[in-house]
Amino acid sequence: MKRQRAKKSLMYLLVWFTVALFSLPLLVMVSGSLKTSGQLTRDPYGLWPDGWNWGNYPEALASLPFLVYLSNTLLLCAGCVIGTTLSCALAAYGLSRVNWSGRRWMFGLVIATMLLPWHITMIPRFVLISELGLYNSLWAIVLPTFLGDAFFIFLLRQFFMTIPESLLDAGRMDGLSPWGLFWKVVIPLSKPALATVALFQFVTTWNDFGGPLLYLSDPQKFPLAYGLERFVSAYGDQTNLLLAAATLFTLPMILIFFLAQKTFIQGISTTGIKG
Amino acid sequence: MSGKRLPPTETAAGWLFCLPWIIGFLALFVWPFFASAWWSFCQYDMVNPPRWVGGSNYGRLASDLVTQQGFGQALTNTLYYSLLSVPLSVILGVLLAVLLSAPLRGQAIYRTLVFLPSVIPVVAASILWLWLLNPESGMVNYLLSWVGVPPQNWLNQARPAISMETMEMIRQGGMVSSFKLFGSKDALVLMSLWGVGNFVVIYLAAISDIPRSLYEAAEMDGASPGRKLLHVTLPMLSPIIFFNLVMGLIRSVQTFTSIYILSEGTGAPAGSLKLISLELFLSAFSDLEMGYASAMALLLFIGLALATLLLFRTSRYWVHYRMVA
């Protein structure tokens, strides 16, 4: 019994140590964002700032066109969430609950696109987007989401497969076409799965750096993720401001995570991906 | 599955529902793939039309490989990073999942805190790690000093450098007050390990799916916790470990945002953070060498496909698929 107790204590110590190590960087970020640059030099390691210097936040916001970046980010997020949810739900339905002979191999193709690294499609996609006149437009990033995404199609298809055939049959009895079944039966039953897709896409777009780097050149169109990188180059030595900006940029993600923790965890463990 | 099947109009409906994806597949995958393959044999700057140059782009890649410039250096960097970060994240991920599935009070909180770093946007995480890895006042060196490790240069140093004097001192068993063991890519590995929570979540889900009866049977046979881990947990997790190895490999090769921000888009110091993804981006969009970059992309794709295939071939020796559904 005593040995059991000792082992248990050891486990607790190990877990606490690990958790502390994983949490430490975030604590450094938040506490650093509340120090003056003088405090940061004098005492870089202290986690409890002496005197809460909230002024870093307005100062960081003022040094980048925060509202412009934020509204661009939100526009991108809205467009991409609508695009992905719609296009992936359509394809996932076609690949699961519409009975046609092509759906098996087409699903295979969907999965195959997951294995293609972005490097090989990057240049031609850039040429295509430029040819369409979408360079330096938010549509360059939004438009492709209207054309489906393998991970989300996979996730939605798995969910659609669990809808009982009897419910679909009932709809068919009522004379619903596949289109009607999709909107009146499948979509209303799939709100949790659709919410997962919307959430993941929101997070992906919020974090996306490569897209804006590639397609946007006008600072008036930059989203936060890209604008923040510009901020690093310009204010590289003002760590307290950088940390304040990084904290602000992170905060919505942490909030979303805590509000939708279950959705997050389930989404990741069913598909093995992150947003 | 119900037995009765529906009229052939369903076929039309199937195609129509998949239409957006099919357009995307053709425009964003099929055409780009073949265009890339074609341009890899051309000189192409996006202003003038592509001009056929035969295999000269590949010749350049081959000579880069020999001289360890450009592509050669980027390939070595990528291999270094992937071969270190992927296995380490699998090992750390499994260990953390085992630890966090033990029945401890506050388990949910611990799980949340370990996962939390992976919801931090890469851009913010990179800014944060620039500070954490600061050689003079970063938290990482501070913690290492507690266990007697001298300050490391991290992002300011291309590769580990141990001087002859240090070697001599180590050999004589003397106190070593300065050795630089870790460079920029090790910093990158450290940062990627911080985000291992994703994998942990997947392993946790898999561990909770392992039937209790297997552990009970092992206990009946008097198996120690170590043996249970080795003979029950690991074999049962092996399909997931395999999946994460493949996905981790693909993901690590595609690492881009963090290296771009950590090196301000240059791959500095001394090109040590130039992974293939950054080298390719720079060749294409700052040197406007689309042909050369396309050849690089094609080689990368082939290399990745071969590595994945190799993993699949080895999987039959160590991945246990459950026989009972």
Interface residues (C-beta under 8 A of the other chain):
Chain A: K8 M11 Y12 L14 V15 T18 V19 F22 S23 L24 P25 L26 V28 M29 G32 L40 T41 P44 Y45 L86 S87 C88 L90 A91 Y93 G94 L95 V98 N99 W100 S101 G102 R103 M106 L109 V110 T113 L115 L116 P117 W118 H119 I120 T121 M122 I123 P124 R125 F126 V127 L128 S130 P144 F146 L147 G148 I153 E165 D169 R172 S177 P178 W179 F182 V203 W206 N207 F209 G210 L213 L214 A225 L228 E229 V232 S233 T239 L242 L243 A245 A246 T247 F249 T250 M253 I254 I256 F257 Q261 F264 I265 I268 S269 G272 I273 K274
Chain B: M1 S2 R5 L6 E10 T11 A13 G14 W15 L16 F17 C18 L19 P20 W21 I23 G24 F25 A27 L28 F29 W31 P32 F33 A35 S36 W39 M46 L96 L99 L100 A102 L104 Y110 T112 L113 V114 F115 L116 P117 S118 V119 I120 P121 V122 V123 A124 I127 L128 W129 L130 W131 L132 N134 S137 G138 M139 Y142 W194 G197 N198 V201 I202 L204 A205 I240 F243 N244 M247 I250 V253 Q254 F256 T257 Y260 I261 E264 I276 S277 L280 F281 A284 F285 M290 A293 S294 M296 A297 L298 L300 F301 L304 A305 T308
